Amino acid sequence: MPDIVVYTMTGCPHCAAVKEFLKEKGLEYEERNVLEDAAALNGLRELGFNGTPVTIVGDESVLGFDRARLEALVG
C-alpha cells in the first residue's frame, strides 16, 4: 500500500470525510494541517493546490472528497 498524506485544515467538513473514509478502510495516513503547520501549507502550495482536503496516495493527488477516486486508489 502506498503512503497516504492528507492535507487538512481545522473545521473543514470535507477533510473530516476523507479522514473518516480512510479510517473506515483501516488505512493509516499522515495528516498535515495547513493552519497549524507552515511547512504543510508550503507543501500544499508546492503541489499546486490552495484548498483542502488534498489526499496524496503514492504519486496521485485527489482534491476534495472524491469517494470514487479514493476507492480506485486505495482499493
CYANA upper distance limits for C-alpha pairs under 8 A (distance plus 0.5 A):
  1 MET  CA     74 VAL  CA      8.04
  2 PRO  CA     57 VAL  CA      6.58
  2 PRO  CA     58 GLY  CA      5.44
  3 ASP  CA     29 TYR  CA      7.51
  3 ASP  CA     56 ILE  CA      8.39
  3 ASP  CA     57 VAL  CA      6.49
  3 ASP  CA     58 GLY  CA      6.18
  4 ILE  CA     28 GLU  CA      7.72
  4 ILE  CA     29 TYR  CA      5.31
  4 ILE  CA     30 GLU  CA      6.82
  4 ILE  CA     55 THR  CA      7.49
  4 ILE  CA     56 ILE  CA      6.04
  4 ILE  CA     57 VAL  CA      5.23
  4 ILE  CA     58 GLY  CA      7.19
  5 VAL  CA     29 TYR  CA      6.02
  5 VAL  CA     30 GLU  CA      5.21
  5 VAL  CA     31 GLU  CA      6.42
  5 VAL  CA     32 ARG  CA      7.75
  5 VAL  CA     55 THR  CA      6.22
  5 VAL  CA     56 ILE  CA      5.55
  5 VAL  CA     57 VAL  CA      7.28
  6 VAL  CA     19 LYS  CA      8.36
  6 VAL  CA     29 TYR  CA      7.44
  6 VAL  CA     30 GLU  CA      6.67
  6 VAL  CA     31 GLU  CA      5.40
  6 VAL  CA     32 ARG  CA      6.60
  6 VAL  CA     53 PRO  CA      7.18
  6 VAL  CA     54 VAL  CA      6.24
  6 VAL  CA     55 THR  CA      4.90
  6 VAL  CA     56 ILE  CA      6.78
  7 TYR  CA     15 CYS  CA      8.48
  7 TYR  CA     31 GLU  CA      6.52
  7 TYR  CA     32 ARG  CA      5.28
  7 TYR  CA     33 ASN  CA      6.34
  7 TYR  CA     34 VAL  CA      7.17
  7 TYR  CA     40 ALA  CA      7.83
  7 TYR  CA     44 LEU  CA      7.54
  7 TYR  CA     52 THR  CA      6.67
  7 TYR  CA     53 PRO  CA      5.94
  7 TYR  CA     54 VAL  CA      5.62
  7 TYR  CA     55 THR  CA      6.83
  8 THR  CA     12 CYS  CA      7.78
  8 THR  CA     15 CYS  CA      6.09
  8 THR  CA     31 GLU  CA      7.35
  8 THR  CA     32 ARG  CA      6.50
  8 THR  CA     33 ASN  CA      5.20
  8 THR  CA     34 VAL  CA      6.61
  8 THR  CA     52 THR  CA      5.91
  8 THR  CA     53 PRO  CA      5.54
  8 THR  CA     54 VAL  CA      7.61
  9 MET  CA     15 CYS  CA      7.66
  9 MET  CA     33 ASN  CA      5.49
  9 MET  CA     34 VAL  CA      6.07
  9 MET  CA     35 LEU  CA      6.16
  9 MET  CA     36 GLU  CA      8.44
  9 MET  CA     52 THR  CA      7.24
  9 MET  CA     53 PRO  CA      8.07
 10 THR  CA     33 ASN  CA      7.63
 10 THR  CA     35 LEU  CA      7.48
 12 CYS  CA     16 ALA  CA      6.95
 12 CYS  CA     52 THR  CA      8.23
 12 CYS  CA     53 PRO  CA      8.42
 13 PRO  CA     17 ALA  CA      6.77
 14 HIS  CA     18 VAL  CA      6.82
 14 HIS  CA     52 THR  CA      8.34
 14 HIS  CA     53 PRO  CA      7.00
 14 HIS  CA     64 GLY  CA      6.93
 14 HIS  CA     65 PHE  CA      6.24
 15 CYS  CA     19 LYS  CA      6.81
 15 CYS  CA     52 THR  CA      7.26
 15 CYS  CA     53 PRO  CA      5.47
 15 CYS  CA     64 GLY  CA      8.05
 15 CYS  CA     65 PHE  CA      7.79
 16 ALA  CA     20 GLU  CA      6.57
 17 ALA  CA     21 PHE  CA      6.55
 17 ALA  CA     65 PHE  CA      7.23
 18 VAL  CA     22 LEU  CA      6.78
 18 VAL  CA     53 PRO  CA      8.06
 18 VAL  CA     65 PHE  CA      6.23
 19 LYS  CA     23 LYS  CA      6.60
 20 GLU  CA     24 GLU  CA      6.56
 21 PHE  CA     25 LYS  CA      6.86
 22 LEU  CA     26 GLY  CA      6.82
 22 LEU  CA     27 LEU  CA      5.82
 22 LEU  CA     28 GLU  CA      7.78
 22 LEU  CA     29 TYR  CA      8.25
 23 LYS  CA     27 LEU  CA      6.32
 23 LYS  CA     28 GLU  CA      7.86
 32 ARG  CA     37 ASP  CA      7.77
 32 ARG  CA     40 ALA  CA      6.17
 33 ASN  CA     37 ASP  CA      6.54
 33 ASN  CA     40 ALA  CA      7.00
 33 ASN  CA     41 LEU  CA      8.23
 34 VAL  CA     38 ALA  CA      6.89
 34 VAL  CA     39 ALA  CA      8.26
 34 VAL  CA     40 ALA  CA      5.60
 34 VAL  CA     41 LEU  CA      4.98
 34 VAL  CA     44 LEU  CA      8.33
 35 LEU  CA     41 LEU  CA      7.77
 37 ASP  CA     41 LEU  CA      7.04
 38 ALA  CA     42 ASN  CA      6.70
 39 ALA  CA     43 GLY  CA      6.53
 40 ALA  CA     44 LEU  CA      6.63
 41 LEU  CA     45 ARG  CA      6.79
 42 ASN  CA     46 GLU  CA      6.58
 43 GLY  CA     47 LEU  CA      6.87
 44 LEU  CA     48 GLY  CA      7.21
 44 LEU  CA     49 PHE  CA      6.16
 44 LEU  CA     50 ASN  CA      7.39
 44 LEU  CA     54 VAL  CA      8.45
 45 ARG  CA     49 PHE  CA      5.61
 45 ARG  CA     50 ASN  CA      6.45
 49 PHE  CA     54 VAL  CA      8.32
 51 GLY  CA     63 LEU  CA      8.48
 52 THR  CA     63 LEU  CA      7.48
 52 THR  CA     64 GLY  CA      6.89
 53 PRO  CA     63 LEU  CA      6.55
 53 PRO  CA     64 GLY  CA      5.53
 53 PRO  CA     65 PHE  CA      7.58
 54 VAL  CA     61 SER  CA      7.15
 54 VAL  CA     62 VAL  CA      6.02
 54 VAL  CA     63 LEU  CA      5.11
 54 VAL  CA     64 GLY  CA      6.54
 55 THR  CA     61 SER  CA      6.09
 55 THR  CA     62 VAL  CA      5.58
 55 THR  CA     63 LEU  CA      7.11
 55 THR  CA     64 GLY  CA      8.39
 56 ILE  CA     60 GLU  CA      6.20
 56 ILE  CA     61 SER  CA      4.97
 56 ILE  CA     62 VAL  CA      6.95
 57 VAL  CA     61 SER  CA      6.79
 57 VAL  CA     73 LEU  CA      7.43
 57 VAL  CA     74 VAL  CA      8.22
 62 VAL  CA     66 ASP  CA      7.56
 62 VAL  CA     69 ARG  CA      7.83
 62 VAL  CA     70 LEU  CA      7.86
 66 ASP  CA     70 LEU  CA      6.65
 67 ARG  CA     71 GLU  CA      6.47
 68 ALA  CA     72 ALA  CA      6.74
 69 ARG  CA     73 LEU  CA      6.81
 70 LEU  CA     74 VAL  CA      6.55
 70 LEU  CA     75 GLY  CA      8.40
 71 GLU  CA     75 GLY  CA      5.66
